[in-house]
Amino acid sequence: MPLTHFDGAGNAHMVDVSQKATTARIATATGHVRMQPDTLALITEGRAKKGDVLGVARLAGIMGAKKTADLIPLCHPLPVTSVSLELEPDPDLPGVRVTASVKTTGQTGVEMEALTAVSTACLTVYDMLKAVEKTMVIGEIRVTLKDGGKSGRFQAP
């Protein structure tokens, strides 16, 4: 399948979606921030010096989804109709698991918005805790669900 972000000469361009149908679209992405158990305890016990880590990261993720077209050069600015983030402490990781769901009614999907929401939330967790642990690892950011539009439904195994 040819890549749609390149023209016949191989130059990058924004895909023309003007002929695509306007449909309800949703995308979900996940990721995590792995950290030491003592660092996770700062979150779960509310002892982080910068404040409510999960609450601030949730807001950052929402803001990130809304700013995706400003950050990713070939993304279309979309009328995002809903962004939700779940940030769950996971002692087995140990760390925080992040899930973002983004909805729109438009001519192109919101996978990039969901990925940006997760990325921004994870980066915010790192930022708020980096004074106590610089070895945190952000990982496994991926699309787990995409629905709507011509290509239909995708769900990660």
C-alpha positions in Angstrom: 0.0 0.0 0.0 1.5 3.4 -0.9 2.1 5.9 1.8 -0.4 8.7 1.6 1.8 11.5 3.1 4.0 11.5 0.0 3.1 12.7 -3.5 4.2 11.0 -6.8 7.6 12.7 -6.6 8.2 11.5 -3.0 7.6 14.9 -1.4 5.8 15.1 1.9 2.4 16.7 1.8 -0.8 16.9 3.8 -3.3 14.4 2.5 -6.4 15.9 0.9 -9.4 14.6 2.9 -12.0 17.0 1.4 -13.7 14.1 -0.5 -13.9 11.8 2.5 -17.2 11.3 4.3 -17.7 13.0 7.7 -18.2 10.1 10.2 -17.9 9.5 13.9 -14.4 8.5 14.8 -12.6 7.2 17.9 -9.1 6.2 18.8 -7.6 4.8 21.9 -3.9 4.6 22.8 -2.0 3.3 25.7 1.4 3.7 27.3 3.2 3.6 30.6 5.9 5.2 32.8 8.0 2.6 34.6 9.5 3.8 37.9 10.9 2.5 41.2 8.3 1.4 43.8 9.4 4.3 46.1 8.6 6.8 43.3 5.2 5.2 42.7 4.5 5.5 46.4 4.9 9.3 46.1 2.0 9.3 43.7 -0.3 6.9 45.5 0.3 8.5 48.9 0.0 12.1 47.5 3.5 13.0 48.6 4.9 14.4 45.3 6.4 17.8 45.9 4.9 19.2 42.7 1.4 18.2 43.6 -1.3 15.9 42.1 0.8 14.0 39.5 -2.0 12.1 38.0 -4.4 15.1 37.9 -1.9 17.4 36.2 -0.8 14.6 33.8 -4.5 14.1 32.8 -4.9 17.8 32.0 -1.6 17.8 30.1 -2.8 14.8 28.0 -6.1 16.6 27.2 -4.1 19.7 26.1 -1.7 17.5 24.1 -4.6 15.9 22.1 -5.9 19.4 21.3 -2.5 20.6 20.1 -1.6 17.6 17.9 -1.8 19.5 14.6 0.6 22.1 16.0 3.2 19.4 16.9 2.9 16.8 14.1 3.6 18.5 10.7 1.2 16.7 8.5 -1.7 16.2 10.9 -5.0 17.9 10.1 -6.4 20.3 12.8 -9.5 18.4 14.0 -12.6 19.4 16.0 -11.9 17.1 18.9 -15.3 16.4 20.6 -14.0 14.3 23.5 -10.7 13.4 25.2 -10.6 11.2 28.2 -7.5 9.9 30.0 -7.1 7.2 32.6 -3.9 7.1 34.7 -3.7 4.0 36.8 -0.9 3.3 39.3 0.3 -0.3 38.7 2.5 -1.8 41.4 3.3 -4.8 39.2 4.9 -2.5 36.6 5.8 -0.7 38.8 4.6 2.6 37.5 1.6 4.4 35.9 -0.4 3.0 33.0 -2.0 5.6 30.7 -5.0 5.2 28.4 -6.4 8.0 26.2 -9.6 7.9 24.1 -10.3 10.7 21.6 -13.4 11.3 19.6 -14.4 13.5 16.7 -16.9 13.7 13.9 -14.8 14.5 10.9 -13.1 13.4 7.7 -10.0 11.8 9.2 -9.1 9.8 12.3 -7.8 10.7 15.7 -5.1 8.1 16.2 -2.4 10.8 16.4 -4.4 12.8 18.9 -4.8 9.7 21.2 -1.0 9.0 20.8 -0.1 12.6 21.6 -2.4 12.6 24.6 -0.7 9.5 26.1 2.8 10.8 25.2 2.1 14.2 26.8 0.6 12.6 30.0 3.6 10.3 30.3 6.1 13.1 29.8 4.2 15.1 32.5 4.5 12.2 35.0 8.2 12.1 34.2 8.5 15.9 34.6 6.7 16.0 38.0 8.9 13.2 39.4 12.3 13.6 37.8 13.7 15.3 40.9 13.4 12.0 42.7 14.1 9.6 39.8 15.7 10.3 36.5 15.7 6.6 35.5 12.0 6.4 34.8 11.2 4.8 31.4 8.3 5.8 29.1 7.3 2.9 26.9 4.9 0.9 24.8 2.9 3.8 23.5 0.6 2.4 20.8 -2.8 2.6 19.2 -5.1 0.0 20.7 -8.4 0.9 18.9 -9.4 2.9 15.9 -12.9 3.1 14.6 -14.8 5.1 12.0 -14.0 6.1 8.4 -13.4 4.1 5.3 -10.9 1.7 6.8 -13.2 0.7 9.5 -12.3 -0.8 12.9 -8.9 -1.8 14.1 -8.3 -3.3 17.5 -4.9 -4.3 18.7 -4.6 -8.0 19.6 
